[in-house]
């Protein structure tokens, strides 16, 4: 199943620690780094809320992922 991960700049510290654990475990299991995005200027909710706004960063990230995994 195609998957990408993200963590936002203003997420709580434990979210960042959990993201690091995901990367570590994924890499150990799969033998490669996962697709991981660091969302500068965002908190835990703002990426979803930014879809459809003037900020296109998250939309581009999601659209790029969909193109790559459905090509």
C-alpha positions in Angstrom: 0.0 0.0 0.0 1.6 3.3 -1.0 2.0 5.7 1.9 3.7 8.9 2.7 4.3 10.4 6.2 4.5 14.0 7.4 5.2 15.9 10.5 4.4 19.6 11.0 6.8 22.2 12.4 4.5 23.1 15.2 3.4 19.6 16.2 4.0 18.7 19.8 7.4 17.3 20.6 6.0 13.8 21.1 4.6 13.8 17.6 8.2 14.6 16.3 9.5 11.7 18.4 6.9 9.4 17.0 7.7 10.5 13.5 11.3 9.6 14.1 10.3 6.2 15.4 8.2 5.6 12.3 11.1 6.5 10.0 13.5 4.2 12.0 11.1 1.3 12.0 10.1 1.7 8.4 13.8 1.8 7.3 14.7 -1.2 9.4 11.7 -3.2 8.0 11.8 -2.1 4.4 15.5 -1.4 4.0 14.9 2.1 2.6 13.7 5.5 3.9 10.0 6.2 3.7 8.6 9.2 1.9 8.5 11.8 4.7 7.6 15.4 4.5 8.4 18.2 7.1 5.7 20.8 6.8 7.2 24.1 7.7 4.8 26.7 9.2 2.1 24.1 10.0 0.6 22.5 13.1 -1.2 19.2 13.4 -4.4 20.5 11.8 -3.4 23.2 9.4 -2.2 20.9 6.5 -5.8 19.5 6.1 -7.3 23.0 6.6 -5.0 24.5 4.0 -6.4 22.4 1.1 -8.5 24.7 -1.0 -6.8 27.8 0.3 -4.3 30.2 -1.3 -1.5 28.1 0.2 -0.8 25.3 -2.3 2.1 23.5 -0.6 0.1 20.6 0.9 -2.0 20.2 -2.3 1.1 19.9 -4.4 2.6 17.4 -2.0 -0.6 15.2 -2.0 -1.1 15.5 -5.8 2.5 14.6 -6.5 2.2 11.5 -4.3 -1.0 10.4 -6.1 0.7 10.9 -9.5 3.7 8.9 -8.5 1.7 6.0 -7.1 -0.9 5.8 -9.8 1.4 6.2 -12.8 
